[in-house]
Amino acid sequence: MAQTKTARLAGLIRRKPILRAQDLDAAGIPRNYLTRFVKQGQLQKIGRGLYAAEGLGESEHVSLLEVSRKAPRAVICLLSALKFHEIGTQVPHEVWIAIDVKAWAPKIDSPAVRIVRFSGEALRFGIKKKRISGQEIRLFDPAKTVADCFKFRNKIGVDVALEALRDCYRQKKASMDELWEAAKICRVANVMKPYLESLR
């Protein structure tokens, strides 16, 4: 019986490289198996009630996975999305997430999180789902991320927004049409227009 539960937990780790203790409850596996797997080096504890598959801790995106598990309705945005898409030179010390303007802020102790509030189409537009180590995260696509940088230029700096735009276009991560559409959705078309025209 113990072997069966061990095998089931190993299978669960393959499907969900970031686990919460309650994930074991749903699978009918006692929580003390988490401690066993940590001692055996198959899991590592990365937060309160949160465990990662061994080796995942070295992944540069592990903090995005952690936040996505703790706040599944949030969308990775701004500096964190830039980093994921490899646009610009920003190295954020927090995970930037977008939530609805009326939503309760998720309580996340670790990793550090910066919450930005969006509403309507600005929250729904440009969401992409990506898989990291078998787990799905939600983040804004490159064009929407660049437009958001202009929208929140007072928070992150105009220089960051300009670098993101130039680098995104230079690397062909987004077309001029995609950038223009995102600018209209984010209501920064007038702000971005001269910079977009300078890239032509």
Secondary structure, DSSP 4 states (H G I P E B T S, - for coil): -HHHHHHHHHHHHHH-SEEEHHHHHHHT--THHHHHHHHTTSEEEEETTEEEETTGGG-TTHHHHHHHHH-TT-EE-HHHHHHHHT-SS---SSEEEEEETTSPPP---SS-EEEEEE-THHHHTTEEEEEETTEEEEEE-HHHHHHHHHHTHHHH-HHHHHHHHHHHHHTTSS-HHHHHHHHHHTT-HHHHHHHHHHH-
